[in-house]
Amino acid sequence: MPRDLSRPLVTGGAGFIGSALVRLLLERPEVERVVVLDKLTYAGSLTHLPEDPRIEFVGGDILDRRLVARLLETHAITGVFNLAAESHVDRSIERADDFIATNITGAFNVLGACREANVALLQSSTDEVYGSIDSPGRFTEDSPLRPSSPYSASKTSADLLCLAAVTTYGQDVVITRGSNTYGPHQHPEKLIPRMIQCALLDQPLPVYGDGLQVRDWMHVDDHGRGLIAAFLHGETGGVYNLGAGCERANLELVRELLAILGKPGSLIRHVTDRLGHDRRYALDATKAQRELGWEPRAEFARDFPETVRRLAEELR
């Protein structure tokens, strides 16, 4: 049965990926209204959202299940995109409590509210649930889940709760697992904006270990389009990898960033590696391309420099 995109709820919609998703939803003619639920932690801001009368912002937390249920009813929500999450690996290693609460209990609340209201759910997950893979391998949706950090373990837990709800209740849930994402409005706890912030201040750029950890980089607009495609066309209980096939070692990425900003490579400082640091992420997105009609449009050579310059303006 086709899913209705006319009145979606986006949890975490004032965050980095969430706000890009909201903007992309508003570009679609069938979308009448977008309800954004966000508790506006340090990583979320109303300034990330476009000015559009079709946006209904609600300040709140997905840990409040009654609030989520009430929003589904009062706004006649036709589908939910759950992007509310704690997402920084370092913070999860230092203190995992918030990650367990939001990423597991919060996701469970959204899942239950959607089931009670008979509303389709798109659960946004991460490639980190698979752990690390050696070159030239790529993770498929059938790869074992081997999370390495409290963050990735919490996202894995939410994925399993969603899949169990499909099996047990026949609930309409689709899961996406996205690769590392870049673009404007990203908080400086993340690699790219953090390195830009340090470079602008002529401070050392801390690179974990040897810096040869490899990530697959996808533009935030491609990620948002993938979420929409999965909601509209994904099979119930389906899992879809969203990746751009654009692999860069962290050290290589930081060097490119410095060149764009006209800063010297001597600013790079190698620091003690992160605990349990995954060596390489790489996704096979063939299933999403085949079943959803989605493929990344961004060109890294063009869009990464533009992103660096935009983030530099935001951070100045």
Backbone hydrogen bonds, N-H to C=O, Kabsch-Sander energy under -0.5 kcal/mol:
donor,donor_aa,acceptor,acceptor_aa,energy
3,R,232,L,-0.5
5,L,3,R,-0.5
9,L,79,G,-2.4
10,V,35,V,-3.0
11,T,9,L,-0.6
11,T,81,F,-2.2
12,G,37,L,-2.9
13,G,10,V,-0.9
13,G,37,L,-0.7
15,G,12,G,-1.5
19,S,15,G,-2.1
20,A,16,F,-1.1
21,L,17,I,-2.4
22,V,18,G,-2.4
23,R,19,S,-2.1
24,L,20,A,-2.2
25,L,21,L,-2.7
26,L,22,V,-2.2
27,E,23,R,-0.7
27,E,24,L,-0.6
28,R,25,L,-1.7
31,V,28,R,-1.4
32,E,6,S,-2.6
32,E,30,E,-0.6
33,R,6,S,-1.7
34,V,54,R,-2.5
35,V,8,P,-2.5
36,V,34,V,-0.5
36,V,56,E,-2.7
37,L,10,V,-2.0
37,L,35,V,-0.5
38,D,36,V,-0.5
38,D,58,V,-1.9
44,G,41,T,-1.7
45,S,14,A,-2.1
48,H,45,S,-1.5
49,L,46,L,-1.2
52,D,50,P,-0.9
55,I,52,D,-2.0
56,E,34,V,-2.7
57,F,55,I,-0.6
58,V,36,V,-3.1
60,G,38,D,-1.1
60,G,58,V,-0.6
64,D,61,D,-2.0
65,R,63,L,-1.2
68,V,64,D,-2.0
69,A,65,R,-2.7
70,R,66,R,-2.4
71,L,67,L,-2.4
72,L,68,V,-2.1
73,E,69,A,-1.7
74,T,70,R,-3.2
75,H,71,L,-2.0
76,A,73,E,-1.1
77,I,72,L,-1.6
78,T,7,R,-2.2
79,G,7,R,-0.7
80,V,120,A,-2.4
81,F,9,L,-2.9
82,N,80,V,-0.6
82,N,122,L,-2.9
83,L,11,T,-1.4
83,L,81,F,-1.1
89,V,87,S,-0.7
92,S,88,H,-1.8
93,I,89,V,-1.8
94,E,90,D,-1.9
95,R,91,R,-2.7
99,F,96,A,-0.5
100,I,96,A,-2.3
101,A,97,D,-2.4
102,T,98,D,-2.7
103,N,99,F,-1.6
104,I,99,F,-0.5
104,I,100,I,-1.0
105,T,100,I,-1.7
106,G,101,A,-2.4
107,A,102,T,-0.9
108,F,104,I,-2.5
109,N,105,T,-2.2
110,V,106,G,-2.2
111,L,107,A,-2.7
112,G,108,F,-2.5
113,A,109,N,-2.6
114,C,110,V,-2.4
115,R,111,L,-2.0
116,E,112,G,-2.4
117,A,113,A,-1.8
118,N,114,C,-0.8
118,N,115,R,-0.7
119,V,114,C,-2.5
120,A,78,T,-0.6
121,L,172,D,-2.2
122,L,80,V,-3.1
123,Q,121,L,-0.6
123,Q,174,V,-2.9
124,S,82,N,-1.7
124,S,122,L,-0.7
125,S,123,Q,-0.6
125,S,176,T,-3.3
127,D,178,G,-2.2
129,V,126,T,-1.3
130,Y,127,D,-1.7
131,G,128,E,-1.0
133,I,280,R,-2.0
137,G,134,D,-1.7
139,F,282,A,-3.3
143,S,140,T,-1.8
146,R,129,V,-1.1
146,R,144,P,-0.7
153,A,149,S,-2.5
154,S,150,P,-2.1
155,K,151,Y,-1.9
156,T,152,S,-2.2
157,S,153,A,-2.1
158,A,154,S,-1.7
159,D,155,K,-2.2
160,L,156,T,-2.3
161,L,157,S,-2.2
162,C,158,A,-2.2
163,L,159,D,-2.5
164,A,160,L,-2.3
165,A,161,L,-1.9
166,V,162,C,-1.6
167,T,163,L,-2.0
168,T,164,A,-3.1
169,Y,165,A,-1.9
170,G,165,A,-0.5
170,G,166,V,-1.2
171,Q,165,A,-1.6
173,V,171,Q,-1.2
174,V,121,L,-2.4
175,I,238,G,-2.6
176,T,123,Q,-2.2
177,R,240,Y,-2.5
178,G,125,S,-1.3
178,G,176,T,-0.5
179,S,242,L,-2.0
180,N,216,D,-0.7
182,Y,218,M,-2.1
186,Q,183,G,-0.6
190,K,187,H,-2.1
194,R,190,K,-2.4
195,M,191,L,-2.5
196,I,192,I,-2.2
197,Q,193,P,-2.6
198,C,194,R,-2.3
199,A,195,M,-2.5
200,L,196,I,-2.6
201,L,197,Q,-1.2
202,D,199,A,-1.5
203,Q,198,C,-2.9
205,L,267,L,-2.8
207,V,205,L,-0.5
207,V,269,R,-3.1
208,Y,206,P,-0.5
209,G,271,V,-2.5
211,G,208,Y,-1.7
214,V,279,R,-2.7
215,R,248,R,-2.2
217,W,215,R,-0.6
217,W,246,C,-2.7
218,M,180,N,-2.7
220,V,182,Y,-2.4
223,H,219,H,-2.1
224,G,220,V,-2.5
225,R,221,D,-2.4
226,G,222,D,-2.0
227,L,223,H,-2.0
228,I,224,G,-2.0
229,A,225,R,-2.5
230,A,226,G,-2.3
231,F,227,L,-2.1
232,L,228,I,-2.5
233,H,229,A,-2.7
234,G,230,A,-2.0
237,G,173,V,-3.4
238,G,235,E,-2.9
240,Y,175,I,-2.3
242,L,177,R,-2.5
243,G,241,N,-0.6
247,E,245,G,-0.7
248,R,215,R,-2.4
250,N,213,Q,-2.4
251,L,211,G,-3.1
253,L,249,A,-2.5
254,V,250,N,-2.5
255,R,251,L,-2.1
256,E,252,E,-2.2
257,L,253,L,-2.3
258,L,254,V,-2.3
259,A,255,R,-2.0
260,I,256,E,-2.1
261,L,257,L,-1.8
262,G,258,L,-0.7
262,G,259,A,-0.7
263,K,258,L,-2.9
267,L,264,P,-1.6
268,I,265,G,-1.8
269,R,205,L,-2.9
271,V,207,V,-2.6
277,H,274,R,-1.4
281,Y,214,V,-1.9
284,D,139,F,-3.0
285,A,283,L,-0.7
289,Q,285,A,-2.0
290,R,286,T,-2.7
291,E,287,K,-3.1
292,L,288,A,-1.7
293,G,289,Q,-0.6
294,W,288,A,-1.4
300,F,298,A,-0.6
302,R,299,E,-1.2
303,D,299,E,-3.5
304,F,300,F,-2.3
306,E,302,R,-1.2
307,T,303,D,-2.3
308,V,304,F,-2.6
309,R,305,P,-2.3
310,R,306,E,-2.4
311,L,307,T,-3.0
312,A,308,V,-2.2
313,E,309,R,-1.8
314,E,310,R,-2.2
315,L,311,L,-2.2
316,R,312,A,-1.1
